Amino acid sequence: MEVRTVVVAGASLSVELSGRGTLPPLLLLHGGMGSTADFAELVPLLTHDRRVICLDSRGHGRSTLGDVPLSYQRLEWDALAVLDELGVARADVMGFSDGGIAGLRLAAHHPERVGMLFTIGSDWTLPEASRAFLSQVTPQGWRDRNQNGPYSEAAYTAKNPEPDFERLVRENVTMWIDDTNATGYPGEDIRKISAPIVMIRGADDRLSSHDLAVALLQMLPGSALHELPDAGHEVAASRPAAVAEIVRQDQTHTV
């Protein structure tokens, strides 16, 4: 694996590059408060026939936060800047949770840059129940709920070159409850998407909406939905082989 740093809007973004092959490159965008570790078990299953570009979102993993507000628009622009820096004119994109929301924005606003879009546990608009839940998240509450593991403060601090846990949580909460399509969830802009969309979610996912996934299917007839039984929000980590198989099947159908 090769690790590069791309400087974008005051932040140093860490990018992991692995694999090679004839299929289009695949950009992986992880979830909020996570890192490229979200895809640790999945990446080796995808690199035998394509180049995989795994990005730590600003402020997360080994990427610094910089001094601009965190937003889904900012994540969209960061992803675009990384593709530009790497000389990638067009890529498939897979985004988990927040990464999928950024991927939806990227596909809606820059259709020439996205071949296929895979989303994992990502909503395209903000349900009121999610707003009520997410608006209550605090730095201490996050610590209490994630005392150990990849989403803990300790895991973040050990990896990040400029750690500021309290600010990162506050910035994420602001992003999570931003329902303006200028900077937040894409909303009706998803109707602009021309790339094939493959939605993946755990059937037991309480952080993404089955109803919104079905609504997207109805709005974009070329899209597809795979719901994995006995799986929750972090299905890329819990069921990597199943997710990789979905990617292979859907890629084969469209090549």
PyMOL commands that set and color helices and strands:
alter all, ss='L'
color gray80, all
select helices_A, chain A and resi 36-39+43-45+72-86+98-109+111-113+128-134+139-145+153-159+165-176+187-192+210-219+235-238+240-254
alter helices_A, ss='H'
color red, helices_A
select strands_A, chain A and resi 2-8+11-18+26-29+52-55+91-96+114-120+197-202+224-228
alter strands_A, ss='S'
color yellow, strands_A
deselect
rebuild
show_as cartoon
